Amino acid sequence: MTLVSSFQRLAISRPVQQYRTYVAAKQLRPTKFKSILENVPSKPRSGWQIFCRENLKNHKGPDGKTKIVEANRALSAQWHSLPEAEKERYREIFKKEAAAHEEAYERALQNATPQELYDENQLRKKYKLKELKDPKAPKRPALGGYMYYLVELRQNDPSFGTMPLMEQSKEASRRYKALSDQEKKPYMEQAEKAKEKYLQEKEKYNAQIKKK
């Protein structure tokens, strides 16, 4: 574990502004194999982490080593004493680096072939790392007719769309259950067509993968 990563474990209580789930460096650059994510820059956790990254070097002892607990205490005090404008500067750096990470991450997945993703995921399983999802893989459609009925309600009933989502779900479920089998038939047919299309696309997708 590096000095900075050790420090980050102690700094976890600092204010965090995240875009989405943090992706650890070991997920991007595993030590056991070359990942398709190797050129994706790491994503910082917050502006506070950027501040620590820039200033940690200033807290080395006479022996040239950094005592993590003491450095954390000193940097925390420095952070709290910073003018809000200076904190905002670090937050803006965080936003830019987080956006660069997100863009590079998505681009790496988009550029990878189904075979490359399959091969990497076999290695990720072996080394107990989180598997990657292919954004180009066919998406499994909703099963049954209810979801297609719900979509139609949201499109055709303006008052329905203003309800809270939980209320929409409850009301749509109540209305759908009250329909006769004949009234449900168009929605069931939509579901069946979507399922058939998905299976065809899935077959084409899987044909691009040679399992070893």
Buried (B, 14 or more C-beta within 10 A) or exposed (E): EEBBEEBBEBBEEBEBEEEEEBBEBEBBBBEEBEBBBEEBBBBBBBBBBBBBBEBBEEBEEEEEEBEBEEBBEBBBEBBEEEEEEEBEBBBEBBBEBBEEBBEBBEEBBEEBEBEBBBBBBEBBEEEEBEEBEBEEEBEEBBEBBBBBBBBBBBEEBEEBEEBEEEEBEEBBEEBBEEBEEEEBEEBBEBBBEBBEEBEEEBEEBEEEBEEE
